[in-house]
Amino acid sequence: MQVIFHGFQPKILESAGVMSYYSLGSLLLLSKLFLEFDISYSQALLEHGSNMKSATFLSPKFVLAPGSVENRWYFNIDFPRGHIAVKSFNAEVIDEAGNSVPLHETYLHHWLVEKYYHRLDVANSENNGNSDVMLAKNSGICQGGILRQHFGLGSETRGTATHVSDPYGIEIGNPDEIPAGYEERWLLNVHAIDTRGVEDRLGCTECKCDIYNITVDEFGRPIRPDYKGGLFCCYDHTQCKVRPGYEDVRRSLYLRYTVKWVDWDSSVIPVKIFILDVTDTGKRLNDSTILSPESGCQIEYEVEACSTTALTSDDCIDIKRTSLIIPTGGYVIYGVAHQHTGGVGSTLYGKVISILNYWMGLSYAPQYQFMGKEWKQGMRQVIL
């Protein structure tokens, strides 16, 4: 769950997720977007009679064939510049004609946007993994480089409101925070799966290893035998099984994203972005910065199959819970959960550590596809 926070005190948060196969959650403090499209180039448009500005951009083109997977990182993407307050960030996958691509054809597993700093005195060198690049993660709380994004969603992105209400804003481009000799840049990760003509659409989107015929991860390391599916099995250029004899065209796609913002001034109250993972063990061993079974955010988890009896009753629900402490507290301005197919919902409860206990709850229900259409239940926030 992603949460946007305007803080003042330490806070205990308990996150409960009802999910399928695997899922991650994130919690945001603020956000919202507006779309304007031009397939030939990225274009910025100002809203007349308003201090709000809006720009719509396109990711680099990626090409998918039936069953193929895109999971790449694009550095130095188009993004608003200057000291500003982001109010929203919306995105969706489109084709070359600018048409929205339905989830039952291209499953948007996730998209992420992260901030980083790049040295001014060198040419573009982001892909070299050297000291010319400094990653700038969100406010936490996962270990190291895990879930460090500032913006991002998945298949639920289309139609999900991301607006950060006034007077709050996500501050970017603050010259006091940019290291001397560097400039602020942004990178994009798009993970999309083409499910046209596949034998098992759900299996493809759940990244089951057997239907991808994967036994090693993207770095060539053997995958443990009990790992049935997940991110290790649907990395870039992997291929999900397609029905024998099925043929269709390769097609060029883009992630179209719209950012809405205002120029920064003293009237804007800055917020912090926290990513909460329901799989977080709460442990941080030896300052670990990577995925570890014993430490920190696991990103995904397996839901065991229900018994035959449970399948015919309401007992076939898996509930995942965790309790975490955020180093700062305050007001939750915005929250959204990211789940995959089968997820029923996600709920966040918080308790401020103070003389007067204060509880809040936030529930989120995801969007799914059914018979080629996308259905969505809205998010509701309640203060208890």
C-alpha positions in Angstrom: 0.0 0.0 0.0 1.2 3.5 -0.8 0.5 6.2 1.6 1.1 10.0 1.4 1.7 11.5 4.8 1.8 14.9 6.4 3.5 14.1 9.7 4.0 15.0 13.3 4.2 11.9 15.5 5.3 8.3 15.3 2.5 6.0 14.2 1.8 2.3 14.3 0.2 1.0 11.2 -1.4 -2.3 10.7 -2.1 -3.4 7.1 -4.4 -6.3 6.3 -4.5 -7.6 2.7 -6.8 -10.2 1.2 -5.0 -11.3 -1.8 -4.3 -14.0 -4.4 -1.0 -15.7 -5.4 1.2 -12.7 -4.7 0.7 -9.0 -4.0 2.5 -5.9 -2.8 0.9 -2.9 -1.2 1.9 0.8 -1.1 0.7 3.9 0.8 0.9 7.4 -0.6 0.3 10.8 0.9 -0.8 12.8 -2.2 -1.4 12.7 -5.9 -3.6 13.4 -9.1 -3.3 13.7 -12.9 -4.8 15.0 -16.1 -4.3 13.5 -19.6 -3.6 15.2 -23.0 -2.4 12.9 -25.8 -0.2 13.4 -28.8 1.3 10.2 -30.2 4.2 11.8 -32.0 5.9 13.5 -29.1 5.6 14.4 -25.4 3.6 17.7 -25.0 3.0 20.0 -22.1 -0.2 22.0 -21.8 -1.1 24.7 -19.3 -4.6 25.0 -18.0 -6.0 28.4 -18.8 -7.2 30.5 -15.9 -5.6 28.3 -13.3 -2.2 27.9 -11.5 -2.4 24.2 -12.2 -0.2 22.9 -15.0 -0.5 19.6 -16.8 1.8 17.6 -19.1 1.3 14.3 -20.9 4.2 12.2 -21.9 5.0 8.9 -23.6 7.4 6.3 -22.5 9.9 4.9 -25.0 8.2 2.5 -27.4 8.1 -1.2 -26.5 7.1 -4.0 -28.8 5.1 -7.1 -27.7 4.1 -10.3 -29.5 1.6 -12.7 -28.1 2.8 -14.1 -24.8 5.9 -11.9 -24.6 7.0 -9.8 -21.6 8.3 -6.2 -21.3 10.1 -5.4 -18.0 12.7 -2.6 -18.6 14.0 0.5 -16.9 14.1 3.7 -18.8 16.3 6.5 -17.5 16.0 10.2 -17.8 12.3 10.1 -18.9 10.3 13.3 -19.7 9.2 14.9 -16.5 8.2 18.4 -15.3 11.2 20.4 -14.3 11.8 23.0 -11.6 10.7 23.4 -8.0 7.1 22.2 -8.1 4.4 20.4 -6.1 3.0 17.3 -8.0 -0.7 17.0 -7.5 -1.4 13.8 -9.5 0.2 11.2 -11.7 -1.9 9.0 -14.0 -0.8 6.4 -16.5 -2.1 3.7 -18.9 -0.8 1.6 -21.8 -1.8 2.7 -25.3 -1.1 1.6 -28.9 0.4 3.6 -31.7 -2.9 5.2 -32.6 -3.3 6.4 -29.1 -6.0 3.9 -28.1 -6.2 2.5 -24.6 -5.1 -1.2 -24.7 -7.5 -3.5 -22.6 -6.0 -5.5 -19.8 -7.2 -8.8 -21.3 -4.7 -8.1 -24.2 -1.8 -6.5 -22.4 -1.7 -7.0 -18.7 0.0 -4.1 -16.9 1.7 -5.9 -14.1 3.1 -2.7 -12.7 4.7 0.6 -13.6 7.1 2.5 -11.3 8.6 6.0 -11.4 11.7 6.8 -9.3 13.8 9.9 -8.7 17.6 9.9 -9.0 20.4 12.4 -9.3 22.9 12.5 -12.2 26.2 14.2 -12.4 26.2 17.4 -14.5 29.8 17.0 -15.9 29.3 13.6 -17.5 27.3 12.3 -20.5 24.3 10.0 -19.9 25.7 7.0 -18.1 22.8 5.7 -16.1 23.1 2.1 -17.4 26.7 1.8 -16.3 25.8 1.5 -12.6 28.6 3.9 -11.5 29.0 6.8 -9.1 27.5 9.2 -11.7 24.1 8.2 -10.4 22.6 8.6 -6.9 19.2 6.9 -6.4 16.8 8.9 -4.2 14.2 6.7 -2.6 10.9 7.6 -1.0 10.5 8.0 2.8 10.4 4.3 3.5 10.0 2.0 5.1 11.3 -1.0 3.1 15.0 -1.9 3.3 17.6 -0.4 0.9 16.5 -0.2 -2.7 13.4 -2.3 -2.2 10.1 -0.5 -3.3 11.9 2.8 -3.5 9.5 4.4 -6.1 7.7 7.7 -5.8 4.8 6.9 -8.1 3.4 3.7 -9.4 0.5 1.3 -9.7 -0.5 -1.7 -11.8 -3.5 -3.1 -13.7 -5.8 -0.9 -11.5 -4.1 2.3 -12.7 -6.8 3.2 -15.3 -9.6 5.0 -13.5 -7.8 5.2 -10.1 -7.9 8.7 -8.8 -4.5 9.9 -7.6 -5.2 13.6 -6.7 -3.5 15.1 -3.7 -5.9 17.6 -2.1 -5.0 21.2 -1.3 -3.0 22.6 0.4 -0.7 19.5 0.1 1.7 18.6 -2.6 4.6 16.2 -3.4 7.6 18.4 -3.5 10.2 17.8 -6.2 13.0 19.8 -7.6 13.9 21.5 -4.3 17.4 22.9 -5.0 18.4 22.5 -1.4 18.0 18.7 -1.6 19.8 18.2 -4.9 23.5 17.3 -4.3 26.0 19.8 -5.6 27.2 19.0 -9.1 24.1 16.8 -9.8 20.7 17.3 -11.4 17.4 15.7 -10.6 16.2 13.1 -13.1 13.5 10.3 -13.2 13.4 6.7 -14.3 10.5 4.5 -15.4 10.0 0.8 -15.1 7.2 -0.8 -17.1 6.2 -4.5 -16.6 3.7 -5.6 -19.2 2.6 -9.0 -20.3 0.9 -9.7 -23.7 -1.8 -12.3 -23.1 -3.2 -12.5 -26.6 -3.6 -16.2 -27.6 -2.0 -17.6 -24.5 -2.9 -21.0 -23.1 -3.5 -19.8 -19.5 -4.1 -16.1 -19.2 -4.3 -16.1 -15.4 -1.2 -18.3 -15.2 0.7 -15.8 -17.4 -0.3 -12.8 -15.3 0.5 -14.7 -12.1 3.9 -15.4 -13.7 3.8 -19.1 -13.0 7.2 -20.6 -13.8 6.1 -23.7 -15.5 4.1 -22.0 -18.3 7.1 -19.6 -18.8 9.4 -22.6 -18.8 11.7 -20.8 -16.5 14.2 -22.4 -14.1 16.7 -19.6 -13.6 16.2 -15.9 -12.8 17.2 -13.0 -15.0 20.8 -13.1 -13.6 21.1 -16.9 -14.4 20.7 -18.0 -10.8 18.7 -21.2 -10.2 15.2 -20.7 -8.9 14.4 -22.7 -5.8 12.2 -25.8 -6.5 9.3 -24.6 -4.2 9.0 -21.2 -6.0 5.9 -21.7 -8.1 5.6 -18.3 -9.7 6.3 -14.6 -9.3 8.7 -11.8 -10.5 11.6 -14.2 -10.9 9.8 -16.0 -13.7 8.4 -13.2 -15.9 11.3 -10.9 -16.4 12.1 -9.0 -19.6 12.0 -11.1 -22.8 10.5 -14.2 -21.2 7.7 -15.9 -23.1 4.4 -17.3 -21.8 2.9 -20.4 -23.6 0.7 -19.5 -26.6 -1.9 -21.8 -28.0 -0.6 -24.0 -30.9 -1.3 -22.4 -34.3 -2.2 -19.0 -32.8 -0.7 -16.0 -34.7 -1.0 -12.3 -34.3 1.0 -9.2 -35.0 3.7 -7.7 -32.9 2.5 -4.3 -31.9 4.2 -1.2 -30.6 2.9 0.2 -27.2 3.6 3.1 -24.9 3.0 4.0 -21.3 1.2 7.3 -21.5 1.5 9.3 -18.3 0.1 12.6 -17.2 1.5 14.8 -14.4 -0.4 17.7 -12.9 1.4 20.2 -10.7 1.7 23.7 -9.4 4.8 25.9 -8.9 6.1 25.6 -5.4 5.4 28.4 -2.9 4.9 28.9 0.8 1.2 28.0 0.6 1.9 24.3 -0.3 2.4 21.9 2.6 4.9 19.1 1.6 4.1 15.5 2.2 6.1 12.3 2.4 5.6 9.0 0.5 5.7 5.7 2.3 5.4 2.3 0.7 4.1 -0.4 3.0 4.4 -4.1 2.1 2.1 -6.5 3.8 4.9 -9.1 3.5 7.3 -7.0 5.5 8.8 -9.1 8.3 9.6 -5.9 10.3 13.2 -7.2 10.7 16.3 -5.4 9.3 19.3 -7.7 9.6 22.8 -6.2 9.2 21.5 -3.2 7.3 20.4 -5.5 4.5 19.5 -3.7 1.3 18.3 -6.6 -0.8 15.6 -9.3 -0.8 16.1 -11.8 2.0 13.7 -14.4 3.4 14.5 -13.2 7.0 14.6 -9.5 6.5 12.3 -6.7 5.4 9.8 -6.4 2.5 9.4 -9.6 0.5 7.3 -7.9 -2.3 5.4 -11.1 -3.0 4.0 -14.2 -1.3 2.2 -17.4 -2.2 -1.4 -18.1 -1.3 -2.0 -21.8 -0.8 -4.9 -23.4 -2.7 -8.2 -23.9 -0.8 -9.5 -27.3 0.1 -12.4 -28.7 -1.8 -14.8 -27.9 1.1 -13.6 -24.3 1.4 -14.1 -23.7 -2.3 -17.8 -24.1 -1.9 -18.0 -21.8 1.1 -16.9 -18.3 2.2 -13.8 -19.8 3.9 -11.7 -19.7 0.7 -10.2 -16.4 1.6 -6.5 -15.8 2.5 -5.8 -12.9 4.8 -2.3 -11.5 5.2 -1.6 -9.1 8.0 1.4 -7.2 9.3 2.0 -4.4 11.9 4.6 -1.8 11.2 6.0 1.4 12.8 6.5 4.4 10.7 9.2 6.8 12.0 7.0 9.8 11.7 3.3 10.3 12.1 0.7 12.7 11.1 -2.3 13.0 8.7 -2.8 10.4 6.0 -3.7 12.5 2.9 -4.0 9.8 0.3 -3.7 6.0 0.2 -3.9 3.3 -2.5 -3.3 -0.4 -2.6 -1.8 -2.5 -5.4 -3.1 -6.0 -5.8 -3.3 -8.6 -8.5 -6.1 -10.8 -9.8 -8.0 -12.5 -7.0 -7.3 -9.8 -4.4 -10.5 -8.8 -2.6 -9.2 -5.7 -0.9 -6.7 -4.1 1.4 -7.3 -2.2 4.7 -4.9 0.0 6.6 -5.4 0.8 10.3 -3.2 3.4 12.2 -2.8 4.3 15.8 -0.9 7.5 16.8 1.3 7.0 19.8 0.1 9.8 22.1 -1.9 10.5 25.3 -5.1 10.6 23.2 -5.1 7.5 21.0 -6.4 8.2 17.5 -7.3 5.5 15.0 -7.9 5.7 11.3 -8.8 3.2 8.7 -8.6 3.1 5.0 -10.0 0.4 2.7 -9.3 -0.2 -1.0 -11.0 -2.5 -3.5 -9.2 -3.3 -6.7 -10.2 -3.2 -10.4 -10.4 -6.3 -12.4 -11.2 -7.4 -15.9 -14.3 -9.5 -16.7 -15.5 -10.6 -20.1 -13.1 -8.2 -21.8 -14.3 -5.3 -19.7 -12.7 -3.6 -16.7 -14.6 -3.3 -13.5 -13.7 -1.2 -10.5 -14.8 -0.7 -6.9 -13.8 2.6 -5.4 -11.6 3.4 -2.5 -13.3 4.6 0.7 -11.6 6.3 3.6 -13.1 6.4 7.1 -11.9 8.1 10.2 -12.7 6.2 13.4 
